[in-house]
Amino acid sequence: MQDEQLQRVQAAYGVENWSAGYFEVGPEGTILVRPARGDSRSVDLKKIIDELIRDRKVQTPLLLRFPQILTNQLRILAHSYQRAMTEYGFQGTHFPVFPMKVNPRREVIEEFLRDSARCRVGLECGSKAELYAAVAQTQAEESLLICNGFKDAEFIELALLAVQSGKRVVVVVEKLSELRLIIQYAEQTGVVPWIGLRAKLYSRGSGKWAASGGDAAKFGLTTSEILDCVRLLKAHRLEGQLKLLHSHIGSQITDIKRVKNAIKEAARVYAKLRLMGSTIEYMDIGGGLGVDYDGSKTRSESSMNYGVQEFANDVIYTIKAVCDEEGVPHPNVVTESGRMMTAYHAVCITSIRDEIETFAEDVPEVQIDADDPQVISELKELCDHITGKNYVEYYHDAQEHKDSLHTQFNLGLISLEDRAKGEVLFWEICARALHHSEDERFPAEEFADLKKILAAKYLCNFSLFRSAPDSWAIRQLFPIVPIHRLNEPMTDYATLVDVTCDSDGKIDHFIDLRDDKETLEIHKWEPGQAYFLGIFLVGAYQEVMGSFHNLFGLPDEAHIAIDDAGRYHVTKIIAGSRIADMVSFARYDKGQLQDLYRQHLDARVEAGRLTREAADALAEEYVKAAQGVTYLSRTGL
Ligand SMILES: *Cc1c(COP(=O)(O)O)cnc(C)c1O
């Protein structure tokens, strides 16, 4: 690929800014995937997709999972803390736990726990269902099972089941009433988990989840409640079970300063509790370690102004400084980073299926007849004489004429044909005006809007609500890149719409180093052509938060591993939801629907409006349709 084209691709999609070394643009204009940054092995994403669609009968939307990336992110996290601890002479040990709410899928959990002994990785759960799954997993002996969230008696009973199977369970107390329950069980059964206290910090995070910290936070104990807990434990001679101090100031912290402030405060609480004679050994700092979705390395909401190593250094240095000053031992440090560990490992592949027209393209040049209304001839005049000098003024004039065209149409003064002619002329003027504005260094704001209106709107085979819900819910940005043809010039601009019947099912904000942009550079697309786009970094939160809006189901899924020789292997294929699955999700019974349909047909046969054979054939077709996919189906795309 030529340098110049590579630069254009880099400017348009910024792959090397956000990919953390896992994805890059290859010499053939396709996206390559590596199991780790700097790893010599790479595989071609387009080749994988082609094979999957050709030989494995899957289709878009397609969720690709690279389990090796999960393991590598865990290693990066563990190494970063190890390095920081060594550098600062820190006495404690790092215990990573994976928060299940970020991605509770079995394959994800199993992949992390495979490496459990090496990194002492454990799990964090915030609900009974998560805990139920966690209880039966195999973890390294010293690794932790942390129970967060609001707990009822059943939650605590589940935690005690885990204790009795030999797990190191820490029940983190959010409310005093939870501690009373734990103590009650302890006295009845003699089984006691380790106990943690979640502190409500005065410090706040930054970014979208800043409200998770601070005085008004939903979670955590106030200072006086913490002291009440300590007294209550003492009164029941259970103070030795108090092992952990927990805090979490929110996800995707964009500003490293906030981390330091929060850790300083939490470390001080730890130190003061130790000075009061508490046996707390672990400081759990929660999650919050960000992912640089737009690659800008800034405090903007989809980015962060630090790296993993800097985060770890600041955490460890700050804890050590406070502990040394207070003269207490360094704690073991528990981290609950989930976003950082999972975001990179999953890619959603979609394909363009159609174009939604804003205006007619490729229409023959408009001919003016003598009896055309004046507004048409004036538009034609503007269209023929627009130049780089007058385009702003002509564009404004054209807008006025278009308004008057529609007013006259509504009054019945203009025919449908004339209205069509006027609209074609208007959009042609817009396209020419936009073209002229692009020659200017600082075009007026209104031409940015025009660019968005004139951009192609491509219908892509996926549901935003299923595959990238945060793009809709909180306007988070995800990198979106064509996974092939990157050696060809990108001549078009586009926004993307999904296949749901929801006008919010669209993507019209894209990553950019400065701010964000409203259109995506894209290649010329022709109907019937295969054109694949990757929505990257969707491995954290998106799968579990995704919904079945419009009864579009789970996409097909494929797991890919890269072997030592650099070849890829499809290790697992999971077929996406069928129509039958989705109707039963909405509580229909497939058999009953088929019976009911049959009854409608029988009535028609009875009335002599359908033959028995035709009715049988229709009934069979209806039965068969239940096995269809929920998304647009067409082989090869
Ligand atoms: C959500 C959550 C996490 C995960 O946070 P990330 O920012 O995804 O790392 C960790 N701990 C608790 C208590 C949480 O609620």
The ligand as an SDF file (V2000), in Angstrom:
LIG
                    3D

 15 15  0  0  0  0  0  0  0  0999 V2000
  -18.7000   -1.8710   37.3490 C   0  0  0  0  0  0  0  0  0  0  0  0
  -17.7810   -2.1400   38.4560 C   0  0  0  0  0  0  0  0  0  0  0  0
  -16.4410   -2.4690   38.1950 C   0  0  0  0  0  0  0  0  0  0  0  0
  -15.8440   -2.4990   36.8170 C   0  0  0  0  0  0  0  0  0  0  0  0
  -15.4010   -1.2290   36.4450 O   0  0  0  0  0  0  0  0  0  0  0  0
  -14.5490   -1.0120   35.1050 P   0  0  0  0  0  0  0  0  0  0  0  0
  -14.4790    0.4480   34.9980 O   0  0  0  0  0  0  0  0  0  0  0  0
  -15.2720   -1.6740   34.0060 O   0  0  0  0  0  0  0  0  0  0  0  0
  -13.2180   -1.6210   35.3030 O   0  0  0  0  0  0  0  0  0  0  0  0
  -15.6430   -2.7750   39.2680 C   0  0  0  0  0  0  0  0  0  0  0  0
  -16.1120   -2.7560   40.5280 N   0  0  0  0  0  0  0  0  0  0  0  0
  -17.3930   -2.4270   40.8140 C   0  0  0  0  0  0  0  0  0  0  0  0
  -17.8540   -2.4150   42.2130 C   0  0  0  0  0  0  0  0  0  0  0  0
  -18.2660   -2.1040   39.7830 C   0  0  0  0  0  0  0  0  0  0  0  0
  -19.5200   -1.7670   40.0760 O   0  0  0  0  0  0  0  0  0  0  0  0
  1  2  1  0
  2  3  1  0
  2 14  2  0
  3  4  1  0
  3 10  2  0
  4  5  1  0
  5  6  1  0
  6  7  2  0
  6  8  1  0
  6  9  1  0
 10 11  1  0
 11 12  2  0
 12 13  1  0
 12 14  1  0
 14 15  1  0
M  END
$$$$
